[in-house]
């Protein structure tokens, strides 16, 4: 839980920022960009 929470938050935060708040993934975002 300790390492799971920060990991998910970090991943979601970074992905969201890169995507712009659309898909919590890097593939669908990169393809669109």
C-alpha positions in Angstrom: 0.0 0.0 0.0 2.8 2.4 0.9 4.7 1.8 -2.4 1.5 1.2 -4.4 -0.1 4.5 -3.5 2.9 6.8 -4.5 3.6 4.7 -7.6 0.0 5.0 -8.9 -0.1 8.7 -8.0 3.2 9.5 -9.6 2.3 7.5 -12.7 -1.2 9.0 -13.0 0.1 12.5 -12.3 2.9 12.3 -14.9 0.6 10.6 -17.5 -2.2 13.1 -16.9 0.1 16.1 -17.3 1.7 14.7 -20.5 -1.7 13.8 -21.9 -3.4 16.9 -20.6 -6.1 15.2 -18.5 -7.4 12.7 -21.1 -6.1 9.2 -20.9 -4.0 7.9 -17.9 -1.7 6.1 -20.4 1.3 7.1 -22.5 0.4 5.2 -25.7 -2.9 6.7 -26.6 -1.5 10.1 -25.9 1.7 9.7 -27.9 -0.3 8.3 -30.8 -2.6 11.4 -30.8 0.3 13.8 -30.5 
